[in-house]
């Protein structure tokens, strides 16, 4: 049974409320224009020589767009995997292991991607 205060704060039985729900919707909405920008970049670099591709991807606007896309997609992925694990895995030990592994995977993907983009942006 929910108390009036918990209803006001939107706290459910997990005491996290609708935070993950809204984060997933926000990242999903942010992914739409970011992916469209990514597709535009892909069409711009298609068939170009390597140096031109590096210059385009290394520009501040494009590299910033790609980093924002990578962060948004990995956050969205982690939240989605968390929901799947919480809904379909019933053993508590396995659930914890999978949630930690999912979060670790998302962080590794984001870190490697961001470092790769920064390497192109700064020409290292």
N, C-alpha and C positions, 0 to 999 in steps of 0.2 A: 504494500500500500504506500503510495507516495504522499508526502506531506505537502502542504501548500507551498512552502518555501522551495522544495525540490522541483515542483512543477514550474515555479517562476524561473528558477535557474536552469530548467530543462535537463535536470539530472535524472538519468534512468538508473537501472539496477547496476550498471557498471560504473556509475558516478563520473562518466565522461561526457554525458549529455549528447548533444548533436555535433560536437566539435569535428569528429572525423567525417561525418556526413557532409558538413559544409566545406571542409577542406577538400574533400574529394570532388565536390561539385565545383568549387572555385578553381582547382587545378584542371579539371576537365574543361571548364569554360576558357581558361587561359591557354590550354593546349590548342584550341581551335585556331586562333590567329597566329600563334607561334608556329604551328605545323604548316599553316599556309605560307608563312614567311620562309620556313625551311624549304618548302617545295619550290618557292620562287628562287631561292639561292641555288638549289640543285639544278634548276633549269638554266640559271645564269652561268654556272660553271661547267655544265655538260659540254664535252668536246673541247674545252679550253686546255691550253698547255699547263703543265704543273705549276710553273711560276705564277701564272695568272690566277689559278685556283688558290694558291697560297696567299696571294695578295688580296683576293676578294674575301676569303675566309678570315684573314688576318686583320681586316679593317675593323675598327672599334664597333661600328653598328652591327655588322654581321656576327662578329664574335660574341658581342653582348647578347644578341638574339639567340644564338646557339646555346650559350650558357644558361640563359633564362629557360629555354626549351628543355634543356637537360635536367635542370633542377625541378621544373614543374612535372616533367614526365616521371622522374624517379620518385618524387613524393607521391604522385598519383599511383604509381605502381606499388609502392610500399603500403599505402593505405588499402588498396584493392587486395593485395595478398594478405594483409592482416584480417580483413573481413572474411576472406575465403577460409583462412586457417581457423579463425574463431568460430565460424559457422559449421565447418565440416570435420574438424579434428576434435575428438572427444577426450583423448588422453591428455591430462594436464602436462606431463613431462614432455611429450612429443610436441604439444602445442607451444610450449615455451621455447623449445629448441628451434622449431620452425619459424616462430616469430623473430627470434634473435638472428637466425640465418637469413631471413628475408630482409631484415633491416640492414644487416651487414652487407648483403649483396647490393642493395640499393645504394648504400654509401660508397661501396667500391666502384660501382658503375658510374656514379656521379663524379667521384674524385678522378678516376682515370679519364673520363670524358672532358672534364673541366681542365685538367692539366694538359691534355692533348690540344684543346682549343687555345689555351694560353701559350703553349709552345709555338703554335702557328702564328698567333697574334704578335708575339714578341720576337719571333724569328730565331729562337734558340735551337 
